[in-house]
Amino acid sequence: MPDMNTLEIVLAAGTGIGLASVAGIRAFVPLLLAALAARLGLLELPDALSFLSEWAFVGVLVGLAVAEAVLDKFGALDRVLDGVMTPVRLASGALLFAVALQSTLWAGAIPELVAGGVIAAAVSVLKAVLRPPVGSGNVGVSDGFISIMEDAVALVGGVVAILVPLVPLAFVAFFLFFLYRVRRRRAKKYGGLRILGD
């Protein structure tokens, strides 16, 4: 990590926490936003990670972000996608946290990489556990609506993380609370008729 004063470290850590938490929802959207922010000069990248702002890499991230969002709209793929993407989200969160603190990817960045990975993985696992099962739209919230909310939290949260550190954590917390409430409402609706809820 380059020389930073305490305030700069706190703000950089806030940005890293915000980006890593959003990466737990969508892996590629916050990476794409960080790459675009670096192109615009809003986010400084360490020399070892300057490739993140190359237009070719940005193009790849656009394709991956769109693919992740589109695949999530298919209810049958939801659980499989969460299982496959959790390690990717962990890696994305680790990289974003290290980038926010302007760390390289060498041994000195292990604490930043671990912290970012843990944040993203925790959000991803909570999202997978709390998200209502496919086809539970009969409790007033469709699967498509939840997926669109995930897209919005990732997009808005990623932009805000770059501009206002830590605020995206509130977005992510609200979204996870929303999933918890939907799941709880579903459990109350079916009550003792558990077989109908499956």
Phi and psi in degrees as GROMACS dihedral restraints (atoms count N, CA, C in turn):
[ dihedral_restraints ]
;  ai    aj    ak    al  type     phi  dphi    fc
    3     4     5     6     1   -67.9    20    10
    4     5     6     7     1   169.5    20    10
    6     7     8     9     1   -65.9    20    10
    7     8     9    10     1   123.3    20    10
    9    10    11    12     1  -135.8    20    10
   10    11    12    13     1   149.2    20    10
   12    13    14    15     1   -81.9    20    10
   13    14    15    16     1   174.0    20    10
   15    16    17    18     1   -60.5    20    10
   16    17    18    19     1   -43.0    20    10
   18    19    20    21     1   -63.1    20    10
   19    20    21    22     1   -42.1    20    10
   21    22    23    24     1   -63.3    20    10
   22    23    24    25     1   -38.3    20    10
   24    25    26    27     1   -65.4    20    10
   25    26    27    28     1   -43.8    20    10
   27    28    29    30     1   -62.5    20    10
   28    29    30    31     1   -45.5    20    10
   30    31    32    33     1   -65.6    20    10
   31    32    33    34     1   -41.9    20    10
   33    34    35    36     1   -64.4    20    10
   34    35    36    37     1   -41.7    20    10
   36    37    38    39     1   -64.3    20    10
   37    38    39    40     1   -38.5    20    10
   39    40    41    42     1   -62.1    20    10
   40    41    42    43     1   -42.2    20    10
   42    43    44    45     1   -63.8    20    10
   43    44    45    46     1   -43.0    20    10
   45    46    47    48     1   -63.1    20    10
   46    47    48    49     1   -42.5    20    10
   48    49    50    51     1   -63.9    20    10
   49    50    51    52     1   -43.5    20    10
   51    52    53    54     1   -61.7    20    10
   52    53    54    55     1   -47.9    20    10
   54    55    56    57     1   -66.5    20    10
   55    56    57    58     1   -40.3    20    10
   57    58    59    60     1   -66.6    20    10
   58    59    60    61     1   -38.4    20    10
   60    61    62    63     1   -67.4    20    10
   61    62    63    64     1   -38.7    20    10
   63    64    65    66     1   -67.6    20    10
   64    65    66    67     1   -34.0    20    10
   66    67    68    69     1   -62.7    20    10
   67    68    69    70     1   -23.6    20    10
   69    70    71    72     1   -70.8    20    10
   70    71    72    73     1   -17.2    20    10
   72    73    74    75     1   -92.4    20    10
   73    74    75    76     1   -52.4    20    10
   75    76    77    78     1  -135.3    20    10
   76    77    78    79     1   124.7    20    10
   78    79    80    81     1   -69.8    20    10
   79    80    81    82     1   -40.8    20    10
   81    82    83    84     1   -96.0    20    10
   82    83    84    85     1   -23.0    20    10
   84    85    86    87     1   -62.3    20    10
   85    86    87    88     1   -50.5    20    10
   87    88    89    90     1   -66.9    20    10
   88    89    90    91     1   -30.6    20    10
   90    91    92    93     1   -63.6    20    10
   91    92    93    94     1   -43.4    20    10
   93    94    95    96     1   -61.9    20    10
   94    95    96    97     1   -45.1    20    10
   96    97    98    99     1   -64.7    20    10
   97    98    99   100     1   -38.9    20    10
   99   100   101   102     1   -64.8    20    10
  100   101   102   103     1   -40.0    20    10
  102   103   104   105     1   -64.6    20    10
  103   104   105   106     1   -43.0    20    10
  105   106   107   108     1   -66.4    20    10
  106   107   108   109     1   -39.3    20    10
  108   109   110   111     1   -62.4    20    10
  109   110   111   112     1   -37.6    20    10
  111   112   113   114     1   -66.4    20    10
  112   113   114   115     1   -38.9    20    10
  114   115   116   117     1   -62.6    20    10
  115   116   117   118     1   -35.5    20    10
  117   118   119   120     1   -87.4    20    10
  118   119   120   121     1    -2.9    20    10
  120   121   122   123     1    82.2    20    10
  121   122   123   124     1    12.4    20    10
  123   124   125   126     1   -85.7    20    10
  124   125   126   127     1   -18.1    20    10
  126   127   128   129     1  -135.4    20    10
  127   128   129   130     1   127.4    20    10
  129   130   131   132     1   -92.0    20    10
  130   131   132   133     1   129.1    20    10
  132   133   134   135     1  -101.3    20    10
  133   134   135   136     1   143.1    20    10
  135   136   137   138     1   -66.5    20    10
  136   137   138   139     1   154.5    20    10
  138   139   140   141     1   -53.7    20    10
  139   140   141   142     1   -39.4    20    10
  141   142   143   144     1   -66.3    20    10
  142   143   144   145     1   -18.1    20    10
  144   145   146   147     1  -113.5    20    10
  145   146   147   148     1    17.5    20    10
  147   148   149   150     1   -62.9    20    10
  148   149   150   151     1   -21.5    20    10
  150   151   152   153     1   -60.8    20    10
  151   152   153   154     1   -22.4    20    10
  153   154   155   156     1   -61.0    20    10
  154   155   156   157     1   -28.3    20    10
  156   157   158   159     1   -96.0    20    10
  157   158   159   160     1     4.8    20    10
  159   160   161   162     1   -69.6    20    10
  160   161   162   163     1   140.6    20    10
  162   163   164   165     1   -60.1    20    10
  163   164   165   166     1   -34.0    20    10
  165   166   167   168     1   -63.6    20    10
  166   167   168   169     1   -42.0    20    10
  168   169   170   171     1   -67.6    20    10
  169   170   171   172     1   -39.6    20    10
  171   172   173   174     1   -59.9    20    10
  172   173   174   175     1   -42.9    20    10
  174   175   176   177     1   -61.4    20    10
  175   176   177   178     1   -42.4    20    10
  177   178   179   180     1   -61.9    20    10
  178   179   180   181     1   -42.8    20    10
  180   181   182   183     1   -64.7    20    10
  181   182   183   184     1   -36.4    20    10
  183   184   185   186     1   -60.0    20    10
  184   185   186   187     1   -48.1    20    10
  186   187   188   189     1   -60.8    20    10
  187   188   189   190     1   -43.6    20    10
  189   190   191   192     1   -67.8    20    10
  190   191   192   193     1   -39.4    20    10
  192   193   194   195     1   -64.5    20    10
  193   194   195   196     1   -43.4    20    10
  195   196   197   198     1   -64.8    20    10
  196   197   198   199     1   -44.0    20    10
  198   199   200   201     1   -61.3    20    10
  199   200   201   202     1   -44.0    20    10
  201   202   203   204     1   -63.3    20    10
  202   203   204   205     1   -43.1    20    10
  204   205   206   207     1   -66.1    20    10
  205   206   207   208     1   -41.8    20    10
  207   208   209   210     1   -68.2    20    10
  208   209   210   211     1   -45.6    20    10
  210   211   212   213     1   -62.1    20    10
  211   212   213   214     1   -31.9    20    10
  213   214   215   216     1   -68.5    20    10
  214   215   216   217     1   -18.1    20    10
  216   217   218   219     1   -76.5    20    10
  217   218   219   220     1   -14.2    20    10
  219   220   221   222     1   -91.1    20    10
  220   221   222   223     1   108.2    20    10
  222   223   224   225     1   -53.9    20    10
  223   224   225   226     1   -36.3    20    10
  225   226   227   228     1   -67.1    20    10
  226   227   228   229     1   -23.6    20    10
  228   229   230   231     1   -92.9    20    10
  229   230   231   232     1    -8.3    20    10
  231   232   233   234     1   -53.9    20    10
  232   233   234   235     1   -55.1    20    10
  234   235   236   237     1   -66.2    20    10
  235   236   237   238     1   -39.5    20    10
  237   238   239   240     1   -64.8    20    10
  238   239   240   241     1   -44.2    20    10
  240   241   242   243     1   -61.9    20    10
  241   242   243   244     1   -42.3    20    10
  243   244   245   246     1   -61.0    20    10
  244   245   246   247     1   -42.2    20    10
  246   247   248   249     1   -64.2    20    10
  247   248   249   250     1   -42.5    20    10
  249   250   251   252     1   -72.1    20    10
  250   251   252   253     1   -38.9    20    10
  252   253   254   255     1   -83.2    20    10
  253   254   255   256     1   -17.3    20    10
  255   256   257   258     1   -57.4    20    10
  256   257   258   259     1   -47.2    20    10
  258   259   260   261     1   -63.1    20    10
  259   260   261   262     1   -34.0    20    10
  261   262   263   264     1   -68.1    20    10
  262   263   264   265     1   -41.3    20    10
  264   265   266   267     1   -64.3    20    10
  265   266   267   268     1   -37.8    20    10
  267   268   269   270     1   -60.2    20    10
  268   269   270   271     1   -48.0    20    10
  270   271   272   273     1   -63.8    20    10
  271   272   273   274     1   -40.4    20    10
  273   274   275   276     1   -62.7    20    10
  274   275   276   277     1   -46.6    20    10
  276   277   278   279     1   -62.0    20    10
  277   278   279   280     1   -40.2    20    10
  279   280   281   282     1   -61.9    20    10
  280   281   282   283     1   -47.7    20    10
  282   283   284   285     1   -64.2    20    10
  283   284   285   286     1   -43.8    20    10
  285   286   287   288     1   -65.2    20    10
  286   287   288   289     1   -39.4    20    10
  288   289   290   291     1   -64.8    20    10
  289   290   291   292     1   -42.6    20    10
  291   292   293   294     1   -64.9    20    10
  292   293   294   295     1   -40.5    20    10
  294   295   296   297     1   -62.9    20    10
  295   296   297   298     1   -44.2    20    10
  297   298   299   300     1   -59.8    20    10
  298   299   300   301     1   -36.4    20    10
  300   301   302   303     1   -91.6    20    10
  301   302   303   304     1    10.9    20    10
  303   304   305   306     1    54.3    20    10
  304   305   306   307     1    39.6    20    10
  306   307   308   309     1   -89.3    20    10
  307   308   309   310     1   157.1    20    10
  309   310   311   312     1   -88.2    20    10
  310   311   312   313     1  -176.7    20    10
  312   313   314   315     1   -97.3    20    10
  313   314   315   316     1    15.2    20    10
  315   316   317   318     1   -86.4    20    10
  316   317   318   319     1  -175.5    20    10
  318   319   320   321     1   -56.7    20    10
  319   320   321   322     1   -31.2    20    10
  321   322   323   324     1   -65.6    20    10
  322   323   324   325     1   -16.9    20    10
  324   325   326   327     1   -95.8    20    10
  325   326   327   328     1     6.6    20    10
  327   328   329   330     1   -55.8    20    10
  328   329   330   331     1   -44.9    20    10
  330   331   332   333     1   -60.0    20    10
  331   332   333   334     1   -41.5    20    10
  333   334   335   336     1   -66.4    20    10
  334   335   336   337     1   -43.3    20    10
  336   337   338   339     1   -63.6    20    10
  337   338   339   340     1   -41.7    20    10
  339   340   341   342     1   -65.6    20    10
  340   341   342   343     1   -45.4    20    10
  342   343   344   345     1   -60.5    20    10
  343   344   345   346     1   -47.6    20    10
  345   346   347   348     1   -63.8    20    10
  346   347   348   349     1   -40.4    20    10
  348   349   350   351     1   -64.7    20    10
  349   350   351   352     1   -41.2    20    10
  351   352   353   354     1   -64.7    20    10
  352   353   354   355     1   -43.1    20    10
  354   355   356   357     1   -61.2    20    10
  355   356   357   358     1   -50.8    20    10
  357   358   359   360     1   -63.7    20    10
  358   359   360   361     1   -43.0    20    10
  360   361   362   363     1   -64.7    20    10
  361   362   363   364     1   -40.7    20    10
  363   364   365   366     1   -61.8    20    10
  364   365   366   367     1   -44.7    20    10
  366   367   368   369     1   -64.7    20    10
  367   368   369   370     1   -43.8    20    10
  369   370   371   372     1   -62.1    20    10
  370   371   372   373     1   -43.7    20    10
  372   373   374   375     1   -67.5    20    10
  373   374   375   376     1   -43.9    20    10
  375   376   377   378     1   -60.2    20    10
  376   377   378   379     1   -41.4    20    10
  378   379   380   381     1   -61.8    20    10
  379   380   381   382     1   -43.9    20    10
  381   382   383   384     1   -65.3    20    10
  382   383   384   385     1   -38.9    20    10
  384   385   386   387     1   -72.9    20    10
  385   386   387   388     1   -40.7    20    10
  387   388   389   390     1   -84.3    20    10
  388   389   390   391     1   -23.6    20    10
  390   391   392   393     1   -64.5    20    10
  391   392   393   394     1   129.0    20    10
  393   394   395   396     1   -60.2    20    10
  394   395   396   397     1   149.3    20    10
  396   397   398   399     1   -59.8    20    10
  397   398   399   400     1   155.7    20    10
  399   400   401   402     1   -55.6    20    10
  400   401   402   403     1   139.0    20    10
  402   403   404   405     1    85.0    20    10
  403   404   405   406     1    11.7    20    10
  405   406   407   408     1   -93.9    20    10
  406   407   408   409     1    22.1    20    10
  408   409   410   411     1   -60.8    20    10
  409   410   411   412     1   -15.0    20    10
  411   412   413   414     1   -73.1    20    10
  412   413   414   415     1     3.9    20    10
  414   415   416   417     1  -101.9    20    10
  415   416   417   418     1    15.5    20    10
  417   418   419   420     1    99.6    20    10
  418   419   420   421     1    -6.2    20    10
  420   421   422   423     1  -131.2    20    10
  421   422   423   424     1   118.4    20    10
  423   424   425   426     1   -80.3    20    10
  424   425   426   427     1   159.8    20    10
  426   427   428   429     1   -61.5    20    10
  427   428   429   430     1   -39.7    20    10
  429   430   431   432     1   -62.9    20    10
  430   431   432   433     1   -39.4    20    10
  432   433   434   435     1   -63.6    20    10
  433   434   435   436     1   -42.7    20    10
  435   436   437   438     1   -63.1    20    10
  436   437   438   439     1   -41.9    20    10
  438   439   440   441     1   -63.7    20    10
  439   440   441   442     1   -40.9    20    10
  441   442   443   444     1   -65.8    20    10
  442   443   444   445     1   -37.0    20    10
  444   445   446   447     1   -61.9    20    10
  445   446   447   448     1   -40.0    20    10
  447   448   449   450     1   -60.9    20    10
  448   449   450   451     1   -43.4    20    10
  450   451   452   453     1   -59.4    20    10
  451   452   453   454     1   -45.4    20    10
  453   454   455   456     1   -65.0    20    10
  454   455   456   457     1   -43.4    20    10
  456   457   458   459     1   -62.3    20    10
  457   458   459   460     1   -41.7    20    10
  459   460   461   462     1   -65.7    20    10
  460   461   462   463     1   -45.0    20    10
  462   463   464   465     1   -70.0    20    10
  463   464   465   466     1   -55.2    20    10
  465   466   467   468     1   -66.5    20    10
  466   467   468   469     1   -43.5    20    10
  468   469   470   471     1   -61.7    20    10
  469   470   471   472     1   -39.3    20    10
  471   472   473   474     1   -65.3    20    10
  472   473   474   475     1   -42.9    20    10
  474   475   476   477     1   -64.3    20    10
  475   476   477   478     1   -46.9    20    10
  477   478   479   480     1   -64.9    20    10
  478   479   480   481     1   -36.2    20    10
  480   481   482   483     1   -58.4    20    10
  481   482   483   484     1   -36.5    20    10
  483   484   485   486     1   -73.9    20    10
  484   485   486   487     1   -33.0    20    10
  486   487   488   489     1   -93.9    20    10
  487   488   489   490     1   -37.7    20    10
  489   490   491   492     1  -133.7    20    10
  490   491   492   493     1    97.8    20    10
  492   493   494   495     1   -56.5    20    10
  493   494   495   496     1   147.3    20    10
  495   496   497   498     1    74.9    20    10
  496   497   498   499     1   -23.7    20    10
  498   499   500   501     1   -58.7    20    10
  499   500   501   502     1   -39.9    20    10
  501   502   503   504     1   -58.5    20    10
  502   503   504   505     1   -25.9    20    10
  504   505   506   507     1   -59.4    20    10
  505   506   507   508     1   -36.0    20    10
  507   508   509   510     1   -67.0    20    10
  508   509   510   511     1   -38.7    20    10
  510   511   512   513     1   -60.9    20    10
  511   512   513   514     1   -47.3    20    10
  513   514   515   516     1   -64.0    20    10
  514   515   516   517     1   -43.2    20    10
  516   517   518   519     1   -62.0    20    10
  517   518   519   520     1   -42.3    20    10
  519   520   521   522     1   -62.7    20    10
  520   521   522   523     1   -43.2    20    10
  522   523   524   525     1   -63.0    20    10
  523   524   525   526     1   -43.9    20    10
  525   526   527   528     1   -64.8    20    10
  526   527   528   529     1   -38.5    20    10
  528   529   530   531     1   -63.8    20    10
  529   530   531   532     1   -39.7    20    10
  531   532   533   534     1   -60.2    20    10
  532   533   534   535     1   -45.8    20    10
  534   535   536   537     1   -61.2    20    10
  535   536   537   538     1   -41.6    20    10
  537   538   539   540     1   -59.7    20    10
  538   539   540   541     1   -44.5    20    10
  540   541   542   543     1   -65.1    20    10
  541   542   543   544     1   -40.7    20    10
  543   544   545   546     1   -63.9    20    10
  544   545   546   547     1   -44.9    20    10
  546   547   548   549     1   -63.8    20    10
  547   548   549   550     1   -41.7    20    10
  549   550   551   552     1   -66.4    20    10
  550   551   552   553     1   -39.5    20    10
  552   553   554   555     1   -62.7    20    10
  553   554   555   556     1   -40.3    20    10
  555   556   557   558     1   -63.2    20    10
  556   557   558   559     1   -43.4    20    10
  558   559   560   561     1   -62.5    20    10
  559   560   561   562     1   -39.6    20    10
  561   562   563   564     1   -66.6    20    10
  562   563   564   565     1   -38.7    20    10
  564   565   566   567     1   -61.2    20    10
  565   566   567   568     1   -43.5    20    10
  567   568   569   570     1   -85.5    20    10
  568   569   570   571     1   -21.9    20    10
  570   571   572   573     1    45.8    20    10
  571   572   573   574     1  -120.3    20    10
  573   574   575   576     1   -78.5    20    10
  574   575   576   577     1    -8.9    20    10
  576   577   578   579     1   -91.7    20    10
  577   578   579   580     1    57.3    20    10
  579   580   581   582     1   -55.4    20    10
  580   581   582   583     1   -35.6    20    10
  582   583   584   585     1   -61.8    20    10
  583   584   585   586     1   -30.2    20    10
  585   586   587   588     1   -73.0    20    10
  586   587   588   589     1   -24.2    20    10
  588   589   590   591     1   -81.4    20    10
  589   590   591   592     1   -11.6    20    10
